[in-house]
């Protein structure tokens, strides 16, 4: 999956109709609704404010709306472009000011599709990396043995008490290899446990 880093506004005119596209990063349904409300308020005089949002961080929520355009010519079109680009946690709104010339169903589909596609070309998009967090608790002697191996990983917390406690952020796809190597280096002496990633900021 991929995520939008920055908000983008893109405008194009097709047969005198003005299409204003806004792409906005969002992290919950409430966030999407609030951003949508603000865009509709800004473009209160628009003919249509068609939109779609995809939010994996909020129970995989998906919604789209034609907002008065002919059925299947706007909201679903916007959603399909987002889905094709493997995007999540994004709100896409295309505001249309009607110019007096009808575009027809095919013309509307092309207009809404290109509005999103062209806006995405201007956006900064990043791959979402799935991380897992592990805790290693061991004695000082074993910690010293582990040091050279562990320097290749992202240590986000250290505690030195009667034992050494280390918290690691690991790319999920590399977790199995990490566990095998950590167990081998420590000769099974280290306690290794998976943590609830909600405890830690995923931007660390």
Residue pairs with C-beta under 8 A, 6 or more apart in sequence:
1 56
1 86
1 87
1 88
1 127
1 128
2 85
2 86
2 87
2 88
2 125
2 126
2 127
2 128
3 25
3 87
3 88
3 89
3 90
3 125
3 126
3 128
4 23
4 24
4 25
4 87
4 89
4 90
4 123
4 124
4 125
5 25
5 123
5 124
5 125
5 126
6 25
6 123
6 124
7 22
7 23
7 24
7 25
8 21
8 22
8 23
8 119
8 120
8 122
8 123
9 20
9 21
9 22
9 23
9 119
10 20
10 21
10 23
10 115
10 118
10 119
10 122
11 18
11 19
11 20
11 21
12 18
12 19
12 21
12 111
12 114
12 115
12 118
13 19
13 99
14 103
14 107
14 111
15 99
15 101
15 103
15 107
16 99
16 100
16 101
17 96
17 97
17 98
17 99
17 101
17 103
17 111
18 96
18 97
18 99
19 94
19 95
19 96
19 111
19 112
19 115
20 43
20 46
20 94
20 95
20 96
20 97
21 92
21 93
21 94
21 95
21 115
21 116
21 118
21 119
22 39
22 91
22 92
22 93
22 94
22 95
22 119
23 90
23 91
23 92
23 116
23 119
23 120
23 123
24 35
24 90
24 91
24 92
24 93
25 89
25 90
25 91
26 32
26 35
26 53
26 55
26 89
26 90
26 91
27 55
27 57
27 58
27 89
28 55
28 57
28 58
29 53
29 55
29 58
29 61
29 63
32 53
32 55
32 61
32 63
32 91
35 91
36 49
36 51
36 53
36 91
36 93
39 49
39 93
39 95
40 49
43 49
43 95
45 97
46 95
46 96
46 97
47 68
47 96
47 97
47 98
48 66
48 67
48 68
48 69
48 74
48 94
48 95
48 96
48 98
49 67
49 93
49 94
49 95
49 96
50 64
50 65
50 66
50 67
50 69
50 74
50 75
50 78
50 93
50 94
50 95
50 96
50 112
51 63
51 64
51 65
51 67
51 75
51 78
51 91
51 92
51 93
51 94
52 62
52 63
52 64
52 65
52 75
52 76
52 78
52 79
52 82
52 91
52 92
53 61
53 62
53 63
53 64
53 90
53 91
53 92
54 61
54 62
54 79
54 82
54 83
54 87
54 88
54 89
54 90
55 61
55 62
55 88
55 89
55 90
56 88
56 89
57 88
57 89
62 79
64 75
64 76
64 78
64 79
65 74
65 75
66 72
66 73
66 74
66 75
66 76
67 74
67 75
69 75
69 96
69 108
70 105
70 108
72 105
73 105
73 108
73 109
73 112
74 94
74 108
74 112
77 108
77 109
77 112
77 113
77 116
78 92
78 94
78 112
78 113
78 116
80 113
81 92
81 113
81 116
81 117
81 120
82 90
82 92
82 116
85 120
85 125
87 125
88 128
92 116
92 119
94 112
94 115
94 116
96 111
103 111
129 171
130 171
130 172
130 173
131 169
131 170
131 171
131 172
131 197
131 202
132 169
132 170
132 171
132 172
132 175
132 194
132 197
133 156
133 167
133 168
133 169
133 170
133 194
133 195
133 196
133 197
133 199
133 200
134 167
134 168
134 170
134 175
134 178
134 179
134 192
134 193
134 194
134 195
135 165
135 166
135 167
135 168
135 191
135 192
135 193
135 195
136 146
136 150
136 164
136 165
136 166
136 168
136 182
136 186
136 190
136 191
136 192
137 163
137 164
137 165
137 166
137 190
137 191
137 193
138 146
138 163
138 164
138 186
138 189
138 190
138 191
139 163
139 164
139 189
140 163
140 164
142 186
142 187
142 189
142 190
143 164
143 166
145 185
145 186
146 182
146 185
146 186
146 190
149 181
149 182
149 185
150 166
150 168
150 182
153 168
153 169
153 170
153 178
154 168
154 169
154 170
154 204
155 166
155 167
155 168
156 167
156 168
156 169
156 200
156 204
157 165
157 166
157 167
158 164
158 165
158 166
158 167
159 165
159 166
167 195
167 200
168 178
169 200
169 204
170 178
179 192
182 190
182 192
183 190
183 192
